[in-house]
């Protein structure tokens, strides 16, 4: 049953480009036990994380295959090479699945290909070092070359390997309601985090299903992401702007750091995302935030005010969150360059909306230095009255967290 559910999720992704996390969350129903949910999640994410390597191996045995058949075969290869499951059990379950969804002829085909493939080890000899690294970690060659140019070979290997690990279930304690010490004493499944002083790790399944989450004592947020609000660290009573706020994790963290004082205006481009922010505000007992739906690339033309502190967590290529969203690494490389002008436009708006003496943080969940250090270098060149106070990149292997870039600046 787990394989059939995983198959349907992956098939929707391969055929329609569906959002993997949304499809997966809908498929994991409350009546499933934790073991079943964990196995489905591992098959789905593991197959997609290793898709390039698995497809390379599959091409040795079949040149042309329909997407439905290919999905079943990739699951089988993933289970064979990466999971502790007997080969006969993998073949038996997937042949039965093929028979159910496609018929007896497809089942016979799946049986023959898997039995043949399971006799062969993965061999990358004859390929260049970069090609071997790209296939071994299932990252596109262009991305391997980008990371090697920007971070060097050893760091790149660590980043790529971290992208294929199972992400931790990370949360942030809502200090408006409870301290981390109190939460750890209240629920033994929560443990102290690796990075953030507000961070916790959960070992009991889905954080969103806990009473602590429902009562607003904790929210789901990666620990690297939690460092962004702490870097801005707005003063109590200050006027704050969050330009790209959905789903509100960083915005509500700012509110907690301000102890619900002052005021925060938070914007997002889409109404349905503004609703997500409002839901989090209500659940987390926040009282100093006003939500807005608007295009933040035009705010300087529509707002008649300036702010003490601004958070710009910009749209980006997402190359720091590949462990959580493996589908991103298969996006076309051109998408990365298209987003850079948008980030620059948002930074221009932030500059004009920031008071003299005010501070701002620009952050992204990507590791591409063109969107990060180079973007800030160009911004400072345009506005010499902005000074960098602190700049930090968190790589995904360092704390078993998302990769993040953040830069704190002040307007002189």
N, C-alpha and C positions, 0 to 999 in steps of 0.2 A: 504493500500500500504506500509506503514511504517513497518508493521509486516512481510510482505512478504520479503522485502529487508533485514530486521534484520534476518529473518529465513535463507535466503540464505547465509548470512555472517557467522552465527553461524554453519550452517550445514557444510560449507567448513572447518571450524575449527575442529568440532567434527569428521568429516570423514577423513580429510587429514592433520590436524595439520597446517593449513595455518596461516600465520602471520596476526593476527587480525587487527592491525592498517593499514597494507597495503591493505587488502581486504576492510576494511571500507572506507578508503580514496578513493579507486576506485569507490565504490558504491555511494558516496556522490557527485552527479553531480552538476555543476554550476546552473542548472535550478531549483534546489530545494530551497525552502525558508528556513530561519534559523530554524523555528519551526520544520519543517519536519526533517532536519538534526539532530537537538538536540534530537528529540524523537527516531530516529533510533539509534543514538549513545547511548542514555540512555538504551534502550532495550538490545542492544548488550552487552555493558559493564556491566550493572546491572545483566543480566542473568548469565554471566560468573563469575562475582565477587561473586555471591551468589550460584554458582552451587552446591556445596556440600550440603548446607542446602536444596535447592530445590530438589535435587536427593533423599535426605533422606526422605523428605515428600512424594515424588512421589512413593517411594517403598511401601508405605502403601496401595496404590491403584492399582498398577500394578507391577508385578515382572519382566517380560521380555518384552522389547519393542524395536522396530527397531530405529535406530539412527534418522531417519527423523521424526518419531512420537515423540520420546523423545524430540527432539529440539522444536517442537511445544508446547508440554506439559510444558517444562521448561519455555518457554516464557510466557505461560498462568499463571503459578504459580508465576513467578516474577511480572507480572502486577497485579495480585490479591493481593499479600502480600506487594508490595513495591510502587505501582503507584496508583494514584487516578483516577481509571477507573472503571465504573460500571461493575459488573460481567457479566451482560447480553451482554454488548458490547464486552468484552473480548471473551466470548464463541462464539458469532455470527461471529466476524472477523476471529477467528482461525479455526472455523468449515468451513467457506468459503475457507480459505487458504488451509486446508487439502483436501477439495473437489477438489480444483484446481490442487494441486501438486501430490496428491496420490489417489484420487477417493472417491466415496461415502461411501465405507465400512470404510475407515480410518476416514472420517469425522464423521461418527456415533460413532466410537470408541473414538475419541477426545472429542466429545460432552459428552459422558457418563462419561469419566474419569474426565474431568474438572468440570462438575456439581457436581460430587461426592466429589472431592477434595476440592472444594470451601466451603463445609459444615464443614470442619475440620480445627481447629487451630493447629499451630505447637506446639508440646509437646516434650520436651527433658528430661523429668523426667526419672530417672533410670540410666542415664549416669553419668560418672564421671565429675568432674568440668572441667578438661582438654578437655574431649570429647564434653561437652556442649559448651565450648568456641570455640573449633575448628569448630563445626557445625554452631554455631550462626554467626561466622564471615567468614565461608567457607574457612578456612585455613586447610591444612592437619595436622593431629595430630603431626607428627614428627616436623613440623615447629613451632607449638605452644610450644612444649617442648624445642626446641632449643632457642627460644626467651625468654621463662621463665627462663631458666638456665643462659642466658647471660645478661638479662636486668631486671629480676624480674617480678612479676605478674602484678603490676599496669602499669608499662611502656609497657609491652607486650599487655595488653588490649588496651591501647591508640594507639599503633602501628597497631594492627590488625583492629581496627575500622577506623583508618585513611586510611588504604589500600582500604576500600570500599567506600570512598568518591569520588565525581566527581573532577578530577584534575582541577586546575586553568589553564587558557590559559596564559602562561608565556612567556615573551620575554626579550631580552637584547637590550638595546639601543646601536647602533654602534657609539661610541664617535669619530670615525674618520670622521663622517659625520655630526652629530647633538648631542646636549646635551639632557639629559632626560627632563629638564625643557622646552626646545624648542619643543620636541616631544609632551609633554603633552598639551602644548598650541596649537599645530597644529591640534591635533585630540583628541576630548573629550572622545573617547572610550578607550583611554589608561589611566591607572591610575598608581600611584606610587606603586612599589612592596612592599612586606613585609620584605624582607631580604637583597637583593643585592642593592648597590647604583646605579647599572646599570639596575636594574630590573624594568619591567613594567608588568602590568596585563591588558589583553584586554577583553572588554565586548561587542565587536561587531561582534562576530563570529570567522571566521578563520583568524589568523594573516597573513598567507601566501597569502590571497586574497587582502590584503591592499596595497595601493600605497607605504606606508612607507616600507613595506617588499620588494616590487619589486625594489624600489630605493635604497635599502641597508641601510636604516635608522634604521631598527630593524631586529632582527633575532629571530627565535623560540629557546628558551633555558630555562630550568627550573632554578629557582633562586638558588637552592642549587648547581647546576652544575656551576653556575657563580662564586661561591666562590672559586673554585679550581684555576683558573688563577690568581685571586686576591691574593690567598695565596702564590703562587710562585712569583708573582710580579717582573718579570724580569726587570733589568735595561735597559734604552735606550742604543742602540748600542751593546747589548750583543748577544752572539751566543747561540741559544736555540734549544733544541731537544724536539719534541713531538713524543713519540714512538708509540702510538696507537690513531691516530688522527681523524678518520672518526666519524661523518660527517664534522668535522671542527669547531664546535661551540667553543670549548675551545681554539683551535689553533688561530682562528681569534680574540678571546678575548685577547689572549696574544699579538697579533699584535697591537690591539688597545691600550693596556696598554703601549706598547713600542713606540706608535705614528709612526708606520711604519718604525722605525729605526732598525739597527742591522739586524739579519737574523735568520729565523726559518726554520729548516728542520723538516718536518712532514712525518711520515711513516704510512702506513697501509698494511695489509697482502694482500688485494684484490684490483685488478685494478678498478673494478666498484666503490669501496668505495673511492679510490683516486680521481675518477671523481667527486664524491659528494663534496669532499674537494675543488677541483678546482672550482666547480660551486659556492660554498659559498665565496671563495676568490674573485672571479670576482664580484659577486653581492655586496659584502661588501667593495669593493674598497681597498683591501689589496695588498700591493706591496712588502712585505719583507718575503714571504713564498715560499719555494720550496717543492713540493710534491714528494713522492717516494712510489713505491710499493715494499715492502720487508718484510721479516720475522724478527721482532724486537728481537726475541730470539737468533738471530745470528749476530746482528749488531756489537758487539765488535770484531768479527772476520773479518768483511768486511769494517769497517770504520777506517780511519787513522786520526782521529781528536777527540778532547774532547770539552765539552760544558760548558759554564758558568752556565747554568740552564737547567734542564730536567723536563719535565712533563711526568709521566707514569700514565695515566688513564687506569688502567688495566682491562682486561676481568674479569668478575665476575658472581656470581650467580644471580645478579639483584634483591635481596630481598628488596631493597629500593625503587623500582619503580613499586610495585605491583598495585598501583592505576591506573597507565598508561598501564601496561602490566599484567593484572590479570592472563593470561595463565601461567606465570612463576611459580606461586605457585603450579601448578599441575604437574610440572616437577618432575622427580625422584630425590630423595635426594642424590643419588650417584653422580649426575652431579656436586654437590657443592664441593665434595672432589676431583674430578678429575681436577678441575681448579686451585687448590692451587699450585701444582708443576709448572704449567705454569706461574703463577704470580711470583713465586720465581725465575724462570729463567729470566724473564723480569727484575726483580730487580737487578739480577747479572749483566746483560748487562748495565743497567743504571749506576751501580756503576763504572764500568770500563770506561764508556764514560763521566763521570763527572770529571771536573777539580778539583784539590785540591783547597779548598776554595769555590767551587761551591755549589749550592743548588739545591735540587730536591723535587718534590711533587709526592707522590704516592697516588692515589685516586681510589675509587670504588663507584658504586651505589648500594652496598649491605650493609646489617646491620649485616652480619655474622662475628663475631669477629675472627674466624679462618682465614678469608681472609683479615682481617684488622689489629687490634692490635696485634694478635698473629703472623701474617705474618711479621709485622715490627719488633716485638721482636726477631724473629728468624734471620731476616736480620741484625739487629744491633749486634746480638751475633756473626754472621759470620764476620762482618766488624765493629770493635769497633771504627774505626776512623770516622764513621758516627754518628752524634748526632741529636737527635730529637729536633727541635726548637718549633714546635707547632703541636698538634694533635687534631682533631675535628671530632665529629660525629653529623650530623644533622638528627634528627628523623622526620619522615613524618608528625606527628601531630603538630610539633612546629610552623611551618610557612605555613602549608598547601602546602608543597612542596615535592619533592622527598627526600628519605632518602639517605644520602651521608656520606662517610668517606673520610678524607683527612689528610695527614701527611706531614709536611714540615721538611726536613732534610738538614744538611750541612755536607760536607766532609771536615774534619779538614786538 
